[in-house]
Amino acid sequence: MVKKTKDSQEPLSSSSTKTPEEASTRRMVLRVRQSEATKRLASLVIDEEKEKRVVSVKRSKTKQKKKGAKVDPKMPKKPPTAFFYFLEDFRKEFQEQNPDIKTMRVVGKACGEKWKTMSYEEKVKYYDIAMAKRAEFDEAMSEYIKRKESGEGDETEDDEDYDI
């Protein structure tokens, strides 16, 4: 389709013999006409995007924990690492020296900095405690697995309530 400019009545075409300078002084106005169907489709897409945004916001607010396998309450719990045993001792000392600081964030940061600067020899006593607790855990876990395989610990709390 050939459009006419407001300046002249001559039609513009690509085969025009005018120089590029003369052609650049003219203005060409292109109008895109949207059909009713295109307008409806665009509004539907916008509405769908709004609905998706609302749904995703709702999911994040009401997001619940995934229900995985139920954890057996009789199963032994993993022991803490050496750092946590150090944290226990450090927290007591730090609170004695700084009674006005009560936030765990500040205590945790100070403890982390101290742990990083400690030599291995200073950390050994905490590693020893952690290794001893880990050995106890491993023994308890092996006993738990044996009991579970033999079928001794299969009763649940619900079963115990209905014993006659």
Beta strands, then each sheet from edge to edge (+ up, - down):
end
